[in-house]
């Protein structure tokens, strides 16, 4: 099963918390990321190795 890294970014754009999880699908990692999101964090990211598989809110170029 793949390992995913869940990262939480605070309001200043700094990494606030990170955890590694092992799941059989990206969907389960995404669900856990939302369920455990700290209130003080504005963004979350889910990584599969060096590949970003999910980010909320989505990044924009603006």
N, C-alpha and C positions, 0 to 999 in steps of 0.2 A: 504494500500500500504506500502511496506517496505521502511525504511529509509536506505540510504547508506552514508557512510563517505568516502569522497575523500581526499586523503592525497598526498601532493607533497613534495618530498625529494630533498634537495639541493645537490650540488657537494661534500659537506663534510659529507653527510649521515645524516644530521639533518632535522627534520620536518620543512619545510618552511611555508607551508600553509595547512589548512584543512577546509573543508566545509561539511555540511550535506545537503543531498537532498532526496526528496521523489519521487520515480518513480515506475511505475508498472512493470518494468523489469530491470534486470542487464544490458542488452544491452544499454538502455538509459543512465544509470549511467556511463557506460564505454565511450560512445560517448561524454557526457558532460565533463568527466575527460580529454579526449584528447583535446577537443575544448578550455578548459580553462587553459591548462598547461602553466605555466610561462616559458619563455625561459631560465631562470637561473636554473631551476630545471631539474635534470637528471632522476628522477624516479617518477612514480605515482602509487598509490595503491587505490583500491576500496574495501571497507569493508562492509559486511552485519553483523552488530553486531560484534562478535569476529571471524568471518569467513572471511578470505581474499578471495575475489572472482576474483580479477584481479590485475596484476602487470606488468608494463612495464618500462624498459626492465625486462624480466623475471629474477628471482633470480637463481643463479647457486651456486653449492657447491665449485667451483674452487676458 
